[in-house]
Amino acid sequence: MLDNYQEAINYIHSLPKFKRTNNLDNIKEALHILGDPQNSYKTIHITGTNGKGTTSNFLANLFEGTGKKVGLFISPFVKVFNERIQINHEYISNDDLLENVNLIKDKISDIPLAEFEFVTILGYFYFRNRVDIAVIEAGIGAKHDKTNVIVPEASIITSIDLDHEKLIGPTLQDIAKEKSGIIKRQKPIITGMLHESVRGIVEDTATEMDSQIYEFGKEFGIRNFNTKNFILSFTYYDNKVTIEGLQCSGFEKTTAMNAAIAICTFLRYQDSQHEKVSVTTIKENLDSHHMLGRAQIVKKSPLVLMDGAHNISAIYNLINSLSTNYENKDIIVLYAGMKDKDRKEIIEELAPRVNHIYITTLEMQRSAKAHDYNLSEYSNLSFVENYRDGLQKIIGKMSINQILLITGSFYLISDLESYFS
């Protein structure tokens, strides 16, 4: 028996990080012993290389706007573990977490589980008898992801790009096949804009599963996109409805695209349940709650942004939007990358477009160190060993015509979220 919250967290983190198996038998067995709680409420399942968290949050906002109790299962967390399991954007309490961990641990202790398997079970179990619908974000991939033990009302693939190639790659086509495993028989699949090289894979899977596919740019989309003072405005359209004057926080067009994915999914669900919803409800609730570490303004003068972009496609979208929309401002970057990420490509993308990149490291084995970079490759690179001390000096020298972007790792964002708070 675990006696307090910290012991429960320590127990979760003591479990193996990964299992070198694609088998879902253990998590299915554990959930069955617990009464298959994941089948007691409706779900929406979301995967994608980038945009999962943002889309999940928009979708939860929309469902909450209709008066539903909405579960939200996401990763990673930024400040506290409890962020991963929410109901109507309230984190699972320390007491509930301890109680549920003890109960689950007592009933399924004989089944060997990895950390993410246990956390998934915890989320599914906690939502039982508490929510009307749960928005479930996959961890890595989809077909073999440990969350993929549900039959959702709709599935979402936000994007398909290179990331986690060693686990679900190595090619973009391999990743597409894995993510297409989220599609369920006769349940709609809503996607972001798909690369030509992978569209056929997703479409073939949808056809095989007799699932209606809705792709951004084809069955639905946005127009009249505009951004000013970190507020996006756009029009959503599909073959049934046009919604003008939508707004949300941010500066990237991909944020508006993710909002459109959420709106399309929400409308398809409402249709399937024969529930009508007003345009006003959508407009008022789309951005009612914000996520930490996604285009987050933590200081206004000088302007400091944090974003957990950690792969090349996310970095490309981020820096392209920032430099295009704020072309009169010099961009300074504080970056920390993991050894297994495409750091060279990220630096190659950033260096020509920013004033300076301060590269730093984190106190963890996966984090890249100074010797993992070629610091002489560009004249505007330098290494900062202690990013907290370095941050004070960087901000102290900034002018009002400069922006500091902190990016590359949610672990860095997590620590600095507390720093700025």
Secondary structure, 3 states (H helix, E strand, C coil): CCCCHHHHHHHHHHCCCCCCCCCCHHHHHHHHHCCCHHHCCEEEEEECCCCHHHHHHHHHHHHHCCCCCEEEECCCCCCCHHHHEEECCEECCHHHHHHHHHHHHHHHCCCCCCHHHHHHHHHHHHHCCCCCEEEEECCCCCCCCCCCCCCCCEEEECCCCCCCHHHHCCCHHHHHHHHHHHCCCCCCEEECCCCHHHHHHHHHHHHHCCCCEEEECCCEEEEEEEEECCEEEEEEEECCCEEEEEEEECCCHHHHHHHHHHHHHHHHHHHHCCCCCCHHHHHHHCCCCCCCCCCEEEECCCEEEEECCCCHHHHHHHHHHHHHHCCCCEEEEEECCECCCCHHHHHHHHHHHCCEEEEECCCCCCECCHHHCCCCCCCCEEEECCHHHHHHHHHHHCCCCEEEEEECCHHHHHHHHHHHC
